[in-house]
Amino acid sequence: MEDPGLLSAFLDNLVSRLFSLAEEKYKLYKGFEGDLAFLKSELKMITSAIDGQLLGQDDHILRLSVEELRQVAHEMEDCIDHIVYDASWEQQQPWYCKMVKTGKKRKSRLQLSEEMQQLRCRLEEALQRQQRYSVSPPSTFQPAESSLNQHILPADLVGIKPPLEELLEQLSEFEGQPKQLKVISIVGFCGLGKTILARELYNSVIGKQFGERAWVSAVHGDPSNLLIEILKELHKPPPDTSDVYQLSTDLRNFLNNKRYFIVIDDMRSDQWSTIKSAFPRDVSSRILVTMKIKSVANTCSSPNGYIHKMRRLDEKHSKQLFLKEACPVEYSEYMGPDLAAILKKCDGQPLALTTVGQFMGKKSWPTGHDCEDVCNQVRFYHLQSGDDTLDRMHQVLIHDYTSLPSHALKACFLYFAMFPSDYPVRAKRLKRQWLAEGFVRPTNLCTDLAAENFEKLLDQNIIEPIDVSNNTIVKTCKTYGMMHEYITLKSLYENFITLFDGGELQPKNARRVSLRHNTITDGATLNIDLSLVRSLIVFGEAGKTMLNFNKYQLLRVLDLEDCTDLQNDHLTEICNLLLLKYLSLGGNVTILPKEIKQLKLLETLNLRRTNVKILPTEVIQLPHIIHLFGKFKLPDKAINDELKKFLTSAKCKVQTLAGFLVDESDGFAELMGHMKKLQKVKIWCESSATSSKLTTLQKAIQEFIHDDKDASNDPRSLSLYLDGCSEDFLKELKAPCYLRSLKLQGRLLELPGFVTALRRLRELCVQSTKLTADLLLALTNLKHLQYLKLIADELEEITIKNKALPTLLCLCFVLQRPTFPKIEEGALPFLESLQLLCKDMDGLSGIQIKGFTRLREVTLDIRVTNGTKVNWVRVAKEHPNKPKVLLLKRAVPTEVCLRGASASFGTTENGIVNCSVLSEGQVQETDTQMPHDEHNSVFSNIGHPVACAAGSSIAGNGTMAS
């Protein structure tokens, strides 16, 4: 079904672009401004009409079909982009070039003016056909029936033991614990078994020990109804009122001095803030809440609560659950088709495994003649439609998508379909492409809407973090397998993307193309007008046809960092794509042509996957460039007065420079002081750097870190890699100075003085072969530090004194030898995460955690001995908070393994990983390859303050996990 909400987001974006077009004062013909004004007002009215219809309002609504509107909107967007392209081309061509025909076909002003007038006529004709436009409201999709009312035998549940044991501990009352209410939240994506897990807790021996018990559903979203239902379940007649205050008073009076256990299932909004006063807090009671939204979980379980993050099933339990549904008992020994493809698509989600298993059971698994064909389907949406088993799962996915709070957010989410389902997508990459596409636009109220939308998707649990920094920032993520299937199908149906992955999906007017390991051969008939494509992302080999950039014209996003057959020869044509805002290159690219100066609208240039060593100065002079990624230096004799004049003007917008090399030649160090908007800088100092160049660099860094003391949320970060280069120049850096985050990597014997002088430094990573006692003691004086990471072969012996590091939340050690410091009780009073990554760690290595009263997790290298694991599990169980013990499997770079912790400068120290929870009797090891990723901060992906149990998804035989 067509999605009017998605169309509304597109039209809203189109209105903004029309305003921009008017502000630029393009004048193609007489009456151009009048046509623009008409189109703006009509589109605003239509957008308002769609939104009103979706909200159930049926007045002042213009009537027009979604399909016709989309077609007109796409043609309007094409016309706008052709106008901007034409103007951009004319602005940068000398007069004699304008008389010469170029290889790229451009539309004349007459053609563009005719198109604009035709668009106006088409809308006017539609008005004449019908006086009121109409948008069919989408069907109201209800979520799948909760497993609450389904009778599931404990023996039929798969993967329930670890999470059940974990939460039974939270349900229990231990000697010495304060007598108070604890709110336990179970949070996770749909279909992971939250309700089933809650039901098992409710029916457990411990759950039945509470004097008063109730189970209610919060799906209706009305706090007063919720309180009434709780009173009814407690067999207390509710008062004849819907007043929340009165209902809360009655419930509180009834529960006073009683131990109670109440389950609130499927809370979809923050109802807790309204009803929490109804529950006495001075009795040892429990409230268990299940929800999909993380922020709701945080509200419910703060301050004295517990959050359990549901995880997908591992491969073993996934196979077990699928075969329970698909395979009759008498065929349990039969060697059926290979399950790898199905298990990959189901992605450990019990809802997907049960429904697909039931579907395959109908196909007479494992002996049915078409079972193997179904297993090998590229996508499940190729399966026959109308099957009631798959339709139930489909309805759940529809509900999760339609419940996203805005149309623009839905467009951002659909963009995930541009990436393969199992591909870890860099968050920064995604957000910058959203901005380039125009899905989000900065406003006066919010200057970073892309980040805000990304956080909303995380909060909805509709995307899954993969790589999480020590400072809890998500660096890479993905969608769940079946949700990815759904958004891919929807994106294709809405002509939102075109996909080449072995299929033959070729709509003529493609807007976004994703090419996945499927070369378009030269002889192939390509039924796509590439000149209209706005985004192109290539994974693997593309082929000459797709890399013929003369065929493109309106591209905004060109992501070729995973393209294996990109060559230098392609770049000249790419430099004619004048509307490009995002460009990421890979393949065999070694040099950038000077023609790159034509990309006046370019905002992001990513060269990290290339072998480009020299960056043309034309790149720095691009008027809209904001983010530069790579490892490069400037050409010889490139610095001139014209370049300095540009940089000192307000025209230079570069915020990210990550990064540049310092050697014996002139380079970025000479220019850095002139780049006034820099926020993130990464620098590699080579052994060939002369003393004069290091002095120049010192002055540039001094200016970059100068403290203005007027921006408390200043995001400035600096990464310094001193590869064989003396660090003495750092001693000349003086206060006042400011950085939010700092990374120092080199052979450091002492901590540079400026580090302790940095105002409110929050994140620090120090890496060296050996970290001395003097350096380590200096670190303990950083009063505002929240995240500290130390990487070395070994640490000299020190003691961290009482009251040291008073605001530290996360402390991470990455060591070759287990030389951990002694920590006095009273030090690190707010520590939540302790990460001890040393494969040769023996037992507790002298570390005492009982003084860390807020500790939530301890992370160990997965390679430590079983005895060490057992010791840490025991100590954690004895701790009042019962922190998680997590095992971390790291993908360590080869050169680090061979040459030690300080050998590989500028590389990712800890390729991640998934954390698995260590418990008595069971350890589930998981392994995820670290993606090539940019560093959002000085920390890589270790730990997260919310505890999460591996394998904690559950499902029952013959059930739908909610």
VENZI-V314167 format. One line per field, one symbol per residue. burial: b if it has 16 or more other ideal C-beta (glycine too) atoms within 10 Angstrom, else e. A space follows every 10 residues. Layout:
burial=???
This chain:
burial=ebbbbbbbbb bbbbbebbee beeeebebee ebeebbebbb ebbeebbbbb bebbeeeeee bbbbbbeebb ebbbbbbbbb bbbbbbebbe eeeeeeeeee eeebeebeee ebbebbeebb eebeebeeee eebebeeeee bebbebbbee ebeeeebbbb ebbbebbeeb beeeeeeeee bbbbbbbbbb bbbbbbbbbb bbeeebbeeb ebbbbbbbee eebbbbbbbb beebebebee eeebeebbeb beebbeeebb bbbbbbbeee bbebbeebbb eebbbbbbbb bbbbbbbbbb beeebbbbbb bbbbeebbbe bbbbbbbeee eeeeebbebe ebbebbbbbb bbbbbbbbbb bebebbebee beebbeeebb beeeeeeebb ebbbbbbbeb beebeebbbb bbbbbbbbbb bebbbbbbbb bbbbbbbbbb beeeeeeebb eebbebbbbb bbbbbbbbbb bbbbbbbbbb bbbbbbbbbb bbebbbbbbb beeeebeeeb bbbbbbebbb eeeeeeebeb ebbbbbbbbe bbbebbbebe bbbbbbbbbb bbbebbeeeb bebbbbbbbb bbbbbbbebe ebeeebbbbe bbbbbbbbbb ebeebbbbbb ebeebbbbbb bbbbeeebbe eebeeebeee ebebbbbbbb bbbebbbbbb bbbbbeebbb bbbbbbeebe eebbebbbbb beebbebeee eeebebbbbb bbbebebebb eebeeebbbb bbbbbbebee bbebbebbbb bbbbbbbbbb bbeebbbbbb ebeebbbbbb bbbbbeebeb eeebbeebbb bbbbbbebbb bebeeebbbe bbbbbbbbbe beeebebebe ebeebbbbbb bbebeeebbe bbbebbeeee bbbbbbbbbb ebbeebeeee bbebbbebbb bbbbbbbbbe eebbebebeb bebbbbbbbb bbbbebbbbb bbbbbbeebb bb
